[in-house]
Amino acid sequence: MQTINISELRSNLLKYLESVSAGEAILVTSNGKVLATISAPIEPKSLAREQLHALASTARLHDIVSPTQVDWDSAL
């Protein structure tokens, strides 16, 4: 992660936005204090797809149609 001063950001905004668009995050400082972090937006569809793949890798499939040989009462 790159750290730059706010005056440097103002002078070269396009350069830094292109860098962020390429995937690099930037910390913006003023007098040594962090003011902001600039990063590329996360696409909701991509994030949802990644989470679904992570869930699928841990999921266990079972036969839910066959009888379980367990008696239970219906609340109908």
C-alpha positions in Angstrom: 0.0 0.0 0.0 1.4 3.3 -1.1 1.3 6.4 1.3 1.2 9.9 -0.2 0.7 13.4 1.1 -2.5 15.2 0.2 -0.6 17.9 -1.8 1.0 15.1 -3.9 -2.4 13.6 -4.5 -3.7 17.0 -5.7 -0.8 17.5 -8.0 -1.1 14.0 -9.6 -4.7 12.9 -9.1 -5.1 11.2 -12.4 -1.9 9.2 -12.0 -3.0 8.0 -8.5 -6.6 7.2 -9.7 -5.1 5.0 -12.5 -3.0 3.3 -9.9 -6.0 2.6 -7.7 -8.0 1.4 -10.7 -5.3 -1.1 -11.3 -5.8 -2.5 -7.8 -3.4 -0.6 -5.6 -4.7 1.0 -2.4 -3.4 4.4 -1.4 -3.2 6.0 2.1 -3.5 9.8 2.0 -1.8 11.8 4.7 -1.6 15.3 6.0 1.2 16.2 8.4 1.8 12.6 9.0 -1.8 11.8 10.0 -3.8 9.4 7.8 -6.8 11.2 6.3 -8.2 8.5 3.9 -7.6 5.3 2.2 -8.4 5.2 -1.5 -9.1 1.8 -3.1 -11.0 0.5 -6.1 -14.7 -0.3 -5.6 -15.8 -3.9 -4.9 -18.3 -5.2 -7.5 -21.2 -6.7 -5.6 -21.6 -9.5 -8.1 -18.0 -10.5 -7.9 -18.1 -10.4 -4.1 -21.2 -12.5 -4.0 -19.7 -15.0 -6.4 -16.6 -15.4 -4.2 -18.7 -15.8 -1.1 -20.8 -18.4 -2.8 -17.8 -20.4 -4.0 -16.4 -20.3 -0.4 -19.7 -21.6 1.0 -19.9 -24.3 -1.7 -16.5 -25.6 -0.8 -17.7 -26.2 2.8 -21.2 -27.4 2.1 -22.2 -31.1 2.6 -24.9 -32.6 0.6 -27.2 -35.3 2.0 -30.2 -37.2 0.8 -33.2 -35.3 2.0 -35.8 -37.4 0.3 -35.3 -40.8 1.8 -36.9 -41.6 5.2 -34.7 -41.0 8.2 -36.2 -43.8 10.4 -36.9 -41.1 13.0 -40.5 -40.7 14.3 -41.8 -37.1 14.6 -45.1 -35.4 15.1 -46.5 -32.9 12.7 -48.0 -29.8 14.1 -50.8 -29.6 11.5 
